[in-house]
Amino acid sequence: MLPPVIAFDLDSTLAISKSPMTFDMGVLLARLLETRTVAIMSGGKYGQFEKQVLNALPEGAKLENLYLFPVCAGYCYHYENGAWTLIDDNSFTEEEKATVLEALEEAMAETGFTEPPEQVWGERIEDRGALIAFSGLGQEAPPDVKKAWDPDKTKRRPLAEALIRRLPGFEVKMNAMTTIDITRKGITKAYGLRKLSELTNVPTSDMLYIGDALFPGGNDEVVKETGVPTRETTGPQETAKIIEELLVNA
């Protein structure tokens, strides 16, 4: 059966990393939005959602049935009265931000990340308001280069462990490719699903979460603590097949 609420990861699930969804994916999501609530969760900023998701949806899509959770659910946006409205805000205070940046500087020095690689695409450290991200190759690295850089997380693991030691009051998570995300303690995709449950009055056990990194240590694994049913995908092509299967069985 088609669940009343379906939540998706974004990069490597609905779209190639930091790239717009395809036209066909936009049409499939619009079909889901006709009768179901859809949520999308990612470490990216709201601007990435505009570029990757909103600009790819066909005209007339029922945006009021869509919830956006940028920066690992640090924020939640909902379409209300004809505009996207911020309805949940977990931004760092200036003091928290300074604590995270100091710890990141120390941990990078300890683990040999202070000196950047020979080629970097964009900033390596980005303040996203409710999340601070470290990207080993820079924020705008090409997807194929990112995918090959640290597939088993061995390059980033020493840095992540050094950050965890220094930041016991924060969440430190490695994403699937090149990034380490830092948020307030408890601000994760699991938090996002619980917030979504509050907003929709649908228990997480009646939802479905679809992502590419639900395996142990993956950046989607945390959602399992909510009891939400899950489907793992290898990428946008498989995600499209899963959505088509759900629509057929609606």
N, C-alpha and C positions, 0 to 999 in steps of 0.2 A: 504494500500500500504506500501511497505517497504521503509522507509525514506532513503535519501542518506547518512545521518550521524546518528549514534546511539551511545549515551554515556551511560556508566554504572558506578554505584558505584561498589566497589569491595567487601569488607567484608559484609557478610550477604545478598549479592546480587548475585555475581558470585561464591563466595566461602564462606565457614565457616571462621570465624574470624581468620586471620593470618595463614590459612591453604591453601594448593594448591587447585586449581580448579580440579574437577574430569576430567577424560579422556573424558567423554561424553560432558562436558561443553567446553573443549578445541576444540573438533570437531565442535560443534555448532558455536563457535566464528570464527573458520577457514572458515566455510561455509559463514558466514556474510562477512568476509574479502575478499572473492572472488570478490564481486561486490560492497561493501559498505565501507565507512570509519567508523571505530570504535574507540571510545575513552574510556579510563578507568580512573576514578578519585578516589583518596583515600587519607586519612591522612598519610598512610604509606610511608616509604622511598622507593627509587628506588630499593633497594635490596629486599624489600618485593614483588615488582612487578615481579622481576626475579623469585623468589621462587614460588609465587602464580599463576602467569599468564604465563610468557614466557616459563618456563620449562614444562608447561602443554599443550602448543600448539603443534599440530602435525607438523612433518617435512613438509616443503613446504608451510606453511601458508604464506599468502601475508602480511608480516610485514610492508611493505611500506604503507599499508592502516590503520595502527594502530598508535594511539597517546596515550602516557602515561602521566598522570598528577599526580605525587606523591605529598605528603604533601599539600593536599587541593588546588592543582593547583599552588603551590609555584614554581614548576618546570614543564616544558613540555619537553618530549623526543619524537623524531621521528626517524624512521629507515632510514638512508641515507647512500648511498655508502657502504652498507654491515655492518653498525655498528649503535648502538643506540647513537644518538647525542642530547645533551642538547641544545634546541633552545629557551628556555625562562627561566630566572633565577631571582627569587625574594628573594634571600637570605637576612637574617638579616645582618646589619652591626654589628660590635662588640659593638658599643654603644647601638643599639637597643636590642641586645641580653642581655646586662647587665641590661637594664631597665626592660625587661620582667622577668628575673630571680630574680631581687630584688623584683619586685611586687609579683611574685609567692611565694617567701619566706615569705613576709609579710602577704599575703592573707591566706596562709596555717596556719600560726600561729594564725591569727584572727579567723579562722573557725574550728580549731581543727584537721587539717590534718597533722601537723608536725610529730606527732607520727604515724608510719605506722601500718597497721593492723597486727594481730598476724602472718599471713602468707602472704608473698609477693613473686611474681615471677618476678625477674629481676628488673631493675631500674624503679623508679616511675617517674622520670623526664628525658626526652630525648631531646637532641638538634638534630633536623633533618635538620639544615641548614636554610631553609625558614620557619620552624615551630618548636615551642617548645611544647612538649606534656607532660601533667601530666596524669598518669594512676594510679588510686587509688589502684589497686592490683598488679601493676608492668606490664611491657611491655609484658611479656611472660605468663600471667595468662591463664589457660585453658578456652576455649570458654564457657563451661557450667557454670563454676564458675563466669566468667565475666557477663554472661547473667542474673544470679540470683542476682548479687550484688546490682545494682541500676537501675532496669527496668523503674522506673518512674522519675529518675533523681533527686529525693529529697535529696539524700546524697550529690551530687555534686553541686546542685544549689547555696547554700550559697557561696561556693568557687568561682564559676563562676561569681556570682554577685559582690563579693569582687574584683575579677580581672578586671571586666568591669569598676568599679569605678576608679581603679588605672591605667588602660591602655586605655584611651579614643582614642588614636591614633592607636589602634590595633584591630584585630578581635579576639573574644573569643567565641568559639563554643564547645558545648558538643556533643560528638558522641553518638551512640546508647547504649553503654554499660558502659565503665569505664573511658573514657578519656575526657580531656578538651584540645582542640587544640588552640594555639595562633599563629596568623600570622600577617603580615602587614595589615593595613587597606585596605580593598578592595580585598584582596587575598582570594578568596573563590571559590567554585565550579562554582558560577555564572561567576566569572572572567574567569575561565577555559573554560566555554562554549563560552564566547565572544571571547577569544583568538582562540578557535577552529574555530569559524565562520570566523575570519580573515584569518586563515591558509587554509581553505577549500573553501572560497567564498560561503558558504552556510549559509543563515540566520538561526538564532536559531529557528525561527518559523517553519522551514522545518526539524528540527532535531527531535529526540526522546531521552528522558532521562529516564532511568530505575534505580530505587533505592528502598531501603527498608525503608527509613525514610523521606518520603515526607510530612508527617503529620505536623501540626503546632508544632514548636519547634524541629522538627527532623533535623538531620544534612544534609539532602538533600533538605530541604524546600527552601533554598536560591536560588536554580536554577530557581524557578518559576518566579523570578523577571526579567528573560531574555525573558519570553514569550515562552519558550520551551515547547512543549507537553510532558507529563510525563505519566509513568506507574509505579504504586507502586507494589512491590513484597514482599512476606513474607519470601523469602529465595531462595537459589540456585535452588531448585526443581521447584518452580513456575517460576523463571527466565528462566529456560530451556524450560518450556512450552510456555512462551511468545515468546522466540526466534523461536521455532518451528512454532508457529502460524504466526510470521512475515515471515518466509521463505516460508511457504505454500502460503501466500498471495502476494508473491513477483511478 
